[in-house]
Amino acid sequence: MIMEDIVLVGFGGHAKSVADCLEREEKYHIVGYTDMQAATSQYAYLGTDDKLQAIFDRGVKNAVIGIGYMGRGAIRQQLYSKLKEIGFELPVIVDPSAIVSATALIGEGTFVGKGAIVNAEAKIGKMTIINTKALVEHECVVGDFAHVAVGAVLCGQVEIGEGAFIGANATVIQCRKVEPNTVIPAGATIR
Ligand SMILES: CC(C)(COP(=O)(O)OP(=O)(O)OC[C@H]1O[C@@H](n2cnc3c(N)ncnc32)[C@H](O)[C@@H]1OP(=O)(O)O)[C@@H](O)C(=O)NCCC(=O)NCCS
């Protein structure tokens, strides 16, 4: 199978996790990353985000945002707009160890990390992060740009507003609604 090229936009800690899943998926070839400065990495440093247009023009049509966030998703939203304006595709990236129901819907640019579960009829928006070992149960709705952090549990029919952050190991019990841009602390239980 021919692998399509992809560029990593931003190379923080989250990007390492995303890159690792991309390698495991074997669908895309990582051409390198953009960031404010070069890091010690196996991947090529391609310059700052100002280089994205040139990277697209030379034939790299896929991008993934490697910047995670904890309640401050504005940078991801700005980058998303910039990438769309250039014309990049933002594929859904799902680690091979994740379980995603065939009846779940997942929007562009969303990342589903190692061991995560997205159950039946869940609806996940665009550019969300369903992080390592997170559980999104049946019929949950997760808004665009939300982040369900590592090990967090959304019980059935939970609704997460756009841009909300559900902290590590937090639990939201069934049918509860989390307002847009809310930060749920790590380990909290929303009842
Ligand atoms: C909730 C959170 C955002 C608050 O961070 P902050 O604004 O820097 O707040 P502080 O650390 O100054 O804490 C403020 C108060 O909240 C309490 N607090 C902080 N985090 C808490 C948590 N997870 N559960 C319960 N109480 C918490 C602190 O003890 C402190 O209480 P005090 O005022 O009585 O001393 C942060 O603690 C948190 O949980 N972040 C999520 C981390 C995470 O999930 N990472 C996963 C990445 S994938």
The ligand as a Tripos MOL2 file, in Angstrom:
@<TRIPOS>MOLECULE
LIG
   48    50     1     0     0
SMALL
NO_CHARGES

@<TRIPOS>ATOM
      1 C1         -8.2200   21.6750   37.6020 C.3       1 LIG1
      2 C2         -6.8850   22.2220   37.1590 C.3       1 LIG1
      3 C3         -6.9630   22.6900   35.7070 C.3       1 LIG1
      4 C4         -6.5870   23.3910   38.0900 C.3       1 LIG1
      5 O1         -5.3300   23.9200   37.7960 O.3       1 LIG1
      6 P1         -4.9200   25.3840   38.3400 P.3       1 LIG1
      7 O2         -5.8740   26.3860   37.8150 O.co2     1 LIG1
      8 O3         -3.4660   25.5410   38.0650 O.co2     1 LIG1
      9 O4         -5.2460   25.2960   39.8570 O.3       1 LIG1
     10 P2         -4.3040   25.0000   41.1120 P.3       1 LIG1
     11 O5         -3.3830   23.8570   40.8410 O.co2     1 LIG1
     12 O6         -3.7240   26.2960   41.5410 O.co2     1 LIG1
     13 O7         -5.3770   24.5190   42.1460 O.3       1 LIG1
     14 C5         -6.4380   25.3560   42.6200 C.3       1 LIG1
     15 C6         -7.2050   24.6320   43.6900 C.3       1 LIG1
     16 O8         -7.9130   23.5160   43.0870 O.3       1 LIG1
     17 C7         -7.5070   22.2800   43.6950 C.3       1 LIG1
     18 N1         -7.3890   21.2840   42.6060 N.ar      1 LIG1
     19 C8         -6.5940   21.3590   41.5470 C.ar      1 LIG1
     20 N2         -6.7670   20.2840   40.7670 N.ar      1 LIG1
     21 C9         -7.6820   19.5220   41.3740 C.ar      1 LIG1
     22 C10        -8.2500   18.2800   41.0530 C.ar      1 LIG1
     23 N3         -7.8920   17.6130   39.9280 N.pl3     1 LIG1
     24 N4         -9.1850   17.7640   41.8750 N.ar      1 LIG1
     25 C11        -9.5400   18.4310   42.9950 C.ar      1 LIG1
     26 N5         -9.0140   19.6150   43.3370 N.ar      1 LIG1
     27 C12        -8.1060   20.1560   42.5450 C.ar      1 LIG1
     28 C13        -6.1400   22.5830   44.3300 C.3       1 LIG1
     29 O9         -5.8710   21.7000   45.3840 O.3       1 LIG1
     30 C14        -6.3250   24.0130   44.7820 C.3       1 LIG1
     31 O10        -7.0760   24.0340   45.9610 O.3       1 LIG1
     32 P3         -6.8350   25.1480   47.1170 P.3       1 LIG1
     33 O11        -7.1800   26.4630   46.4620 O.co2     1 LIG1
     34 O12        -7.8040   24.7340   48.1770 O.co2     1 LIG1
     35 O13        -5.4050   25.0240   47.4890 O.co2     1 LIG1
     36 C15        -5.7570   21.1630   37.2420 C.3       1 LIG1
     37 O14        -5.4070   20.8730   38.5690 O.3       1 LIG1
     38 C16        -6.1560   19.8530   36.5640 C.2       1 LIG1
     39 O15        -6.8210   18.9710   37.1060 O.2       1 LIG1
     40 N6         -5.7080   19.7540   35.3090 N.am      1 LIG1
     41 C17        -5.9770   18.6280   34.4600 C.3       1 LIG1
     42 C18        -4.7130   17.8040   34.2370 C.3       1 LIG1
     43 C19        -4.9990   16.6710   33.3170 C.2       1 LIG1
     44 O16        -6.0540   16.0790   33.3000 O.2       1 LIG1
     45 N7         -4.0200   16.3340   32.4790 N.am      1 LIG1
     46 C20        -4.2040   15.3110   31.4760 C.3       1 LIG1
     47 C21        -3.4760   15.6230   30.2300 C.3       1 LIG1
     48 S1         -3.7710   14.4040   29.0060 S.3       1 LIG1
@<TRIPOS>BOND
     1     1     2 1
     2     2     3 1
     3     2     4 1
     4     2    36 1
     5     4     5 1
     6     5     6 1
     7     6     7 2
     8     6     8 1
     9     6     9 1
    10     9    10 1
    11    10    11 2
    12    10    12 1
    13    10    13 1
    14    13    14 1
    15    14    15 1
    16    15    16 1
    17    15    30 1
    18    16    17 1
    19    17    18 1
    20    17    28 1
    21    18    19 ar
    22    18    27 ar
    23    19    20 ar
    24    20    21 ar
    25    21    22 ar
    26    21    27 ar
    27    22    23 1
    28    22    24 ar
    29    24    25 ar
    30    25    26 ar
    31    26    27 ar
    32    28    29 1
    33    28    30 1
    34    30    31 1
    35    31    32 1
    36    32    33 2
    37    32    34 1
    38    32    35 1
    39    36    37 1
    40    36    38 1
    41    38    39 2
    42    38    40 1
    43    40    41 1
    44    41    42 1
    45    42    43 1
    46    43    44 2
    47    43    45 1
    48    45    46 1
    49    46    47 1
    50    47    48 1
@<TRIPOS>SUBSTRUCTURE
     1 LIG1         1 GROUP 0 **** ****
